[in-house]
Amino acid sequence: MNKGLDKRRSRQKQRDKGRDHLMPLKVDTTEFSKPSKESTRTWRDSPSTPGPLMPGLTSSMTLHVTLLARPSSANEDVLKLAIGDFNNCQSIYREELKDLNSWVKECKLDQLQFAHQKQTYCYLSFAATLFSPDVSEARISMSKNSVLVTIVDDLFDVGGSIEELESLVALFDKSRRGCNWWIRSSRNFLGLDCRHVWFVSGGMESAEKNSTWLSLLRSMMTESKWQRNKSIPTVEEYMANGTISFALGPIILPALYFLGPKITDEIIKHDEYDHLFRLVSTYGRLLNDIRSIERDGKLNSVSLRILHSGNSLSIEAAEKDVKKSIEDTRIELLQLVLKDGTAVPKPCKELFWKIYTILHSFYMNTDGFSSPTEMVSAVNAVIHDSLNV
């Protein structure tokens, strides 16, 4: 516990160092993996308009090259400050990623033979969108919970027997009635000071966090039983369960408490919060289904459309129908995020849109999260490769 606090204090000092004279920064992504001998870029290497690599993130991470590229000594000075700010942010990102990898080893999560090791991609998702040094706790929370849901997903897919999975669900169901267990586990395991969350938010939401994990485990159990029993749900049944099993609940909810606005029990249980969550989860589930239909061999929203049509529907026609649902969901989500005077605070609604940009970036061409190479250039651009004037 003290070790975790020391690390957070060290990161806070690093964030505060020299920030009085540095302008806020946003950066365009262009290349990445582990730094090579030529791991620095000049600002001229980055496009002056959003490029094709991660278009979903460019609105959040643009170095203002469009404005700064015009020749001017004043602009050159501002550019130097912006690049310095970005490189300072990168040093924070690298330290946080190092801490994340250390946490995985300390918890022996790297020794789970069935689990994929996706710490870098998990961290990239949130460093590229929650890029400000001031939201470090939110980045760490989302990254660690993302690692955990990835491991749990692997457990339900291939790592556990039905008896083991049922025991895990029963354990969470039993612990749901003990909020103190959840606070203690979150503080010790995730390394976050959840006591702060408990006091500033009124106490009830920690129980809601545990309930979110329980809902996720139950939904994954349902899918596991479908697969083991060779059951064929309807598309509606699949989607109702799939918006939960897509596993954004345990990632989004804890991070909301670190974004500034006070999150009350009324906000979390409001229909608008549920609507935001279901929209972004539906978008992610459908997009994942499109990219993984040939690889997984599991039932999803594409294959179920074909099966329930009596195989009269082609793969192309089924995918076209799913893609239309994806676009309709994206539009509805954007409208809700931009709507004024709603129950969910604006910074929290914006987080749901940032999650959308992450999903778009990882799945726009293929399943980038499962690919060992698809997102490597993005990792380098955001975390490793420094910029030079």
C-alpha positions as CSV (number, residue, x, y, z in Angstrom):
1,M,0.0,0.0,0.0
2,N,2.7,2.5,1.0
3,K,4.7,1.5,-2.1
4,G,1.7,2.3,-4.3
5,L,1.3,5.7,-2.6
6,D,4.9,6.5,-3.1
7,K,4.6,5.7,-6.8
8,R,1.6,8.0,-7.1
9,R,3.4,10.8,-5.3
10,S,6.3,10.4,-7.6
11,R,4.1,10.6,-10.7
12,Q,2.4,13.7,-9.2
13,K,5.7,15.5,-8.9
14,Q,6.6,14.5,-12.4
15,R,3.3,15.9,-13.7
16,D,3.7,19.1,-11.8
17,K,7.3,19.7,-12.9
18,G,7.5,22.6,-15.3
19,R,3.8,22.7,-16.2
20,D,3.4,26.4,-15.5
21,H,5.2,27.3,-18.7
22,L,3.9,24.6,-21.0
23,M,0.7,24.8,-23.0
24,P,-1.9,22.0,-23.0
25,L,-1.0,19.4,-25.7
26,K,-2.8,17.2,-28.1
27,V,-1.0,15.0,-30.5
28,D,-1.6,13.1,-33.7
29,T,-0.6,9.5,-33.7
30,T,1.7,8.2,-36.4
31,E,4.1,5.4,-35.5
32,F,5.1,3.0,-32.7
33,S,6.5,-0.3,-30.7
34,K,9.5,-0.3,-28.5
35,P,11.8,2.6,-29.2
36,S,14.5,1.9,-31.8
37,K,17.7,3.8,-32.4
38,E,15.7,6.2,-34.5
39,S,12.7,6.5,-32.2
40,T,12.4,10.2,-32.4
41,R,10.2,12.1,-34.9
42,T,10.1,15.7,-36.0
43,W,6.8,17.5,-35.9
44,R,7.0,17.6,-39.7
45,D,6.8,13.8,-39.8
46,S,3.2,14.2,-38.5
47,P,0.5,15.1,-41.0
48,S,-1.1,18.5,-40.7
49,T,-4.5,16.9,-40.9
50,P,-5.8,13.8,-39.1
51,G,-4.2,10.8,-40.7
52,P,-5.5,7.3,-41.3
53,L,-3.7,5.5,-38.5
54,M,-6.1,6.2,-35.6
55,P,-8.7,8.6,-36.8
56,G,-10.9,8.0,-33.8
57,L,-8.3,9.5,-31.6
58,T,-7.2,12.5,-33.6
59,S,-9.8,14.7,-32.2
60,S,-8.3,14.1,-28.7
61,M,-4.7,14.0,-29.6
62,T,-3.8,16.6,-32.2
63,L,-0.6,18.6,-31.8
64,H,-2.2,21.6,-33.4
65,V,0.1,21.1,-36.4
66,T,-2.5,22.8,-38.7
67,L,-2.1,26.0,-36.8
68,L,1.6,25.7,-35.9
69,A,2.9,24.6,-39.3
70,R,2.7,28.2,-40.8
71,P,6.2,29.7,-40.8
72,S,6.5,32.2,-38.0
73,S,9.1,32.7,-35.2
74,A,6.3,33.0,-32.7
75,N,4.7,29.8,-33.9
76,E,8.1,28.1,-33.7
77,D,8.4,29.1,-30.1
78,V,4.9,27.8,-29.3
79,L,5.6,24.6,-31.2
80,K,8.7,24.0,-29.1
81,L,6.6,24.4,-25.9
82,A,3.9,22.1,-27.3
83,I,6.5,19.4,-28.3
84,G,8.1,19.7,-24.9
85,D,4.8,19.2,-23.2
86,F,4.1,16.2,-25.3
87,N,7.5,14.6,-24.5
88,N,6.9,15.3,-20.8
89,C,3.5,13.5,-21.1
90,Q,5.2,10.6,-22.8
91,S,7.6,10.2,-19.9
92,I,4.6,10.0,-17.6
93,Y,3.0,7.4,-19.9
94,R,6.1,5.3,-19.9
95,E,6.3,5.4,-16.1
96,E,2.7,4.4,-15.8
97,L,3.1,1.6,-18.3
98,K,6.1,0.4,-16.3
99,D,4.1,0.4,-13.1
100,L,1.2,-1.4,-14.9
101,N,3.6,-4.2,-16.0
102,S,5.1,-4.4,-12.4
103,W,1.6,-4.7,-11.0
104,V,0.8,-7.6,-13.3
105,K,3.9,-9.4,-12.2
106,E,3.3,-8.6,-8.5
107,C,-0.1,-10.1,-8.8
108,K,1.3,-13.0,-10.8
109,L,-1.2,-12.4,-13.5
110,D,1.6,-13.1,-16.0
111,Q,1.7,-16.7,-14.8
112,L,-1.8,-17.5,-15.9
113,Q,-1.2,-19.8,-18.8
114,F,-4.6,-19.3,-20.4
115,A,-4.5,-15.5,-20.3
116,H,-3.3,-13.2,-23.1
117,Q,-0.8,-10.5,-21.9
118,K,-2.3,-7.3,-23.3
119,Q,-1.1,-4.7,-20.8
120,T,0.4,-2.4,-23.5
121,Y,-2.8,-2.3,-25.6
122,C,-4.9,-1.8,-22.5
123,Y,-2.8,1.2,-21.4
124,L,-2.6,2.6,-25.0
125,S,-6.4,2.8,-25.1
126,F,-6.5,5.3,-22.2
127,A,-3.2,7.2,-22.7
128,A,-4.4,8.1,-26.2
129,T,-7.7,9.5,-25.1
130,L,-7.4,10.5,-21.4
131,F,-4.1,12.1,-22.3
132,S,-3.9,14.9,-19.7
133,P,-1.4,14.3,-16.9
134,D,-4.1,15.4,-14.5
135,V,-6.2,12.3,-15.0
136,S,-3.6,9.8,-14.2
137,E,-5.8,7.9,-11.7
138,A,-8.5,7.5,-14.3
139,R,-6.0,6.1,-16.8
140,I,-4.6,3.7,-14.2
141,S,-8.0,2.5,-13.1
142,M,-9.2,1.9,-16.6
143,S,-5.9,0.1,-17.6
144,K,-5.9,-2.2,-14.7
145,N,-9.6,-3.1,-15.0
146,S,-9.1,-3.6,-18.7
147,V,-6.3,-6.1,-17.9
148,L,-8.6,-7.9,-15.5
149,V,-11.6,-8.2,-17.8
150,T,-9.3,-9.5,-20.5
151,I,-8.1,-12.2,-18.2
152,V,-11.6,-13.0,-17.0
153,D,-12.7,-13.2,-20.6
154,D,-9.9,-15.7,-21.4
155,L,-10.9,-17.7,-18.3
156,F,-14.5,-18.1,-19.4
157,D,-13.4,-18.8,-23.0
158,V,-10.8,-21.5,-22.4
159,G,-9.3,-21.4,-18.9
160,G,-11.9,-22.7,-16.6
161,S,-14.2,-25.7,-16.1
162,I,-17.9,-25.1,-15.7
163,E,-17.6,-25.9,-11.9
164,E,-14.7,-23.3,-11.5
165,L,-16.7,-20.7,-13.4
166,E,-19.8,-21.2,-11.3
167,S,-17.7,-21.0,-8.1
168,L,-16.3,-17.7,-9.2
169,V,-19.7,-16.2,-9.9
170,A,-20.9,-17.5,-6.5
171,L,-18.0,-15.9,-4.8
172,F,-18.8,-12.5,-6.3
173,D,-22.5,-12.9,-5.5
174,K,-21.7,-13.6,-1.9
175,S,-19.3,-10.7,-1.6
176,R,-21.8,-8.3,-3.2
177,R,-23.4,-7.8,0.2
178,G,-20.1,-6.7,1.7
179,C,-19.0,-3.3,0.4
180,N,-16.0,-3.2,2.7
181,W,-14.6,-6.3,1.0
182,W,-14.9,-4.5,-2.4
183,I,-13.2,-1.3,-1.1
184,R,-10.4,-3.4,0.6
185,S,-9.9,-5.5,-2.5
186,S,-9.9,-2.5,-4.9
187,R,-7.4,-0.6,-2.7
188,N,-5.0,-3.6,-2.3
189,F,-5.3,-5.2,-5.7
190,L,-5.7,-2.2,-8.0
191,G,-3.5,0.1,-6.0
192,L,-6.1,2.9,-6.0
193,D,-7.3,4.8,-3.0
194,C,-10.9,3.7,-3.2
195,R,-11.6,5.2,0.3
196,H,-11.5,8.6,-1.4
197,V,-14.0,7.4,-3.9
198,W,-16.2,6.1,-1.2
199,F,-16.3,9.3,0.8
200,V,-16.7,11.8,-2.0
201,S,-19.4,9.9,-3.8
202,G,-21.6,9.0,-0.8
203,G,-20.6,5.4,-0.3
204,M,-23.2,3.5,-2.3
205,E,-21.3,3.3,-5.6
206,S,-18.7,0.9,-4.4
207,A,-21.5,-1.7,-4.0
208,E,-22.5,-0.8,-7.5
209,K,-19.0,-1.5,-8.8
210,N,-19.1,-5.0,-7.3
211,S,-22.6,-5.5,-8.9
212,T,-21.1,-4.5,-12.2
213,W,-18.5,-7.2,-12.0
214,L,-21.1,-9.7,-10.9
215,S,-23.3,-8.8,-13.9
216,L,-20.3,-9.2,-16.2
217,L,-19.5,-12.7,-14.8
218,R,-23.1,-13.8,-15.1
219,S,-23.2,-12.7,-18.7
220,M,-20.0,-14.5,-19.5
221,M,-21.3,-17.6,-17.8
222,T,-24.4,-17.4,-20.0
223,E,-22.3,-17.2,-23.2
224,S,-20.1,-20.1,-21.9
225,K,-23.2,-22.3,-21.4
226,W,-24.5,-21.4,-24.8
227,Q,-21.2,-22.5,-26.3
228,R,-20.8,-25.7,-24.3
229,N,-24.5,-26.7,-24.8
230,K,-24.5,-25.7,-28.4
231,S,-27.5,-23.5,-27.8
232,I,-28.7,-20.9,-30.3
233,P,-30.1,-17.8,-28.7
234,T,-32.1,-15.2,-30.7
235,V,-30.3,-12.1,-31.9
236,E,-32.2,-10.1,-29.3
237,E,-31.1,-12.5,-26.5
238,Y,-27.6,-12.4,-27.7
239,M,-27.4,-8.6,-27.8
240,A,-29.1,-8.1,-24.4
241,N,-26.4,-10.4,-22.9
242,G,-23.6,-9.2,-25.2
243,T,-23.8,-5.5,-24.2
244,I,-22.8,-6.7,-20.7
245,S,-20.3,-9.4,-21.7
246,F,-18.4,-6.9,-23.8
247,A,-17.0,-5.9,-20.4
248,L,-17.0,-2.1,-20.4
249,G,-18.9,-1.8,-17.1
250,P,-16.0,-2.5,-14.7
251,I,-13.7,-0.3,-16.9
252,I,-15.9,2.8,-17.2
253,L,-17.7,3.0,-13.8
254,P,-14.7,3.3,-11.5
255,A,-12.9,5.8,-13.7
256,L,-15.8,8.2,-13.6
257,Y,-15.0,9.0,-10.0
258,F,-11.6,10.3,-11.0
259,L,-12.8,12.8,-13.7
260,G,-13.9,15.6,-11.3
261,P,-17.7,15.8,-11.0
262,K,-19.3,14.1,-8.0
263,I,-20.9,10.9,-9.1
264,T,-24.0,10.0,-7.0
265,D,-26.0,6.9,-6.7
266,E,-28.8,8.7,-8.6
267,I,-26.6,9.3,-11.6
268,I,-25.4,5.7,-11.9
269,K,-28.9,4.4,-11.6
270,H,-30.4,7.0,-14.0
271,D,-31.8,5.8,-17.3
272,E,-29.5,8.1,-19.1
273,Y,-26.4,6.4,-17.7
274,D,-27.8,3.1,-18.6
275,H,-28.6,4.4,-22.1
276,L,-25.0,5.7,-22.6
277,F,-23.5,2.4,-21.4
278,R,-25.8,0.3,-23.6
279,L,-25.1,2.4,-26.7
280,V,-21.3,2.3,-26.4
281,S,-21.4,-1.4,-25.5
282,T,-23.7,-2.2,-28.4
283,Y,-21.3,-0.3,-30.7
284,G,-18.3,-2.3,-29.4
285,R,-20.1,-5.6,-29.5
286,L,-21.3,-5.3,-33.1
287,L,-17.9,-3.9,-34.3
288,N,-16.1,-6.8,-32.6
289,D,-18.5,-9.3,-34.2
290,I,-17.8,-7.9,-37.6
291,R,-14.1,-8.3,-37.2
292,S,-14.0,-11.7,-35.4
293,I,-16.7,-13.7,-37.3
294,E,-14.1,-15.7,-39.3
295,R,-11.6,-16.1,-36.5
296,D,-13.6,-17.1,-33.4
297,G,-16.0,-19.6,-34.8
298,K,-18.5,-18.6,-32.0
299,L,-22.0,-17.4,-32.4
300,N,-22.4,-13.6,-32.8
301,S,-24.7,-11.1,-34.2
302,V,-23.6,-11.9,-37.8
303,S,-23.8,-15.7,-37.7
304,L,-27.1,-15.6,-35.7
305,R,-28.7,-13.5,-38.4
306,I,-27.7,-16.1,-40.9
307,L,-28.9,-19.1,-38.8
308,H,-32.3,-17.5,-38.0
309,S,-32.9,-16.8,-41.7
310,G,-32.6,-20.5,-42.4
311,N,-29.2,-19.8,-44.1
312,S,-31.0,-17.8,-46.8
313,L,-29.1,-14.7,-45.7
314,S,-25.6,-14.3,-47.1
315,I,-22.6,-13.3,-44.9
316,E,-22.4,-10.1,-46.9
317,A,-26.0,-9.2,-46.4
318,A,-25.8,-10.1,-42.6
319,E,-22.7,-7.9,-42.3
320,K,-24.4,-5.0,-44.1
321,D,-27.3,-5.2,-41.7
322,V,-24.9,-5.2,-38.7
323,K,-23.0,-2.3,-40.1
324,K,-26.2,-0.3,-40.4
325,S,-26.9,-1.0,-36.8
326,I,-23.3,0.1,-35.9
327,E,-23.8,3.5,-37.7
328,D,-27.3,4.0,-36.1
329,T,-25.8,3.4,-32.7
330,R,-22.9,5.7,-33.3
331,I,-25.2,8.6,-34.3
332,E,-27.5,8.0,-31.3
333,L,-24.6,8.0,-28.9
334,L,-23.2,11.2,-30.3
335,Q,-26.6,12.9,-30.0
336,L,-26.9,11.9,-26.4
337,V,-23.3,13.0,-25.6
338,L,-23.9,16.4,-27.1
339,K,-27.3,16.9,-25.6
340,D,-27.4,19.7,-22.9
341,G,-29.1,19.7,-19.6
342,T,-28.9,15.9,-18.9
343,A,-28.5,14.0,-15.7
344,V,-25.0,12.7,-16.4
345,P,-22.3,15.4,-16.1
346,K,-20.6,16.4,-19.4
347,P,-17.1,15.1,-18.5
348,C,-18.6,11.7,-17.8
349,K,-20.6,11.7,-21.0
350,E,-17.5,12.6,-22.9
351,L,-15.8,9.5,-21.5
352,F,-18.3,7.4,-23.3
353,W,-17.5,9.1,-26.5
354,K,-13.8,8.6,-25.9
355,I,-14.5,4.9,-25.4
356,Y,-16.2,5.0,-28.8
357,T,-13.0,6.4,-30.3
358,I,-10.9,3.7,-28.8
359,L,-13.2,1.0,-30.1
360,H,-13.2,2.6,-33.6
361,S,-9.4,2.8,-33.6
362,F,-8.9,-0.9,-32.6
363,Y,-11.6,-2.4,-34.8
364,M,-11.8,-0.1,-37.9
365,N,-9.7,-2.4,-40.1
366,T,-9.4,-5.7,-38.2
367,D,-9.4,-6.9,-34.6
368,G,-6.5,-4.7,-33.5
369,F,-6.8,-5.9,-29.9
370,S,-6.1,-9.5,-30.9
371,S,-3.5,-8.7,-33.5
372,P,0.1,-8.7,-32.3
373,T,1.1,-6.1,-34.9
374,E,-1.9,-3.9,-35.9
375,M,-1.5,-1.3,-33.1
376,V,2.3,-1.4,-32.7
377,S,2.8,1.9,-34.6
378,A,0.2,3.6,-32.5
379,V,1.9,2.4,-29.3
380,N,5.2,3.9,-30.4
381,A,3.6,7.2,-31.5
382,V,1.7,7.7,-28.3
383,I,4.2,6.3,-25.7
384,H,7.7,5.7,-27.0
385,D,8.7,7.9,-29.9
386,S,9.6,11.4,-28.9
387,L,9.0,14.5,-31.0
388,N,11.7,17.0,-32.1
389,V,11.3,20.4,-33.7
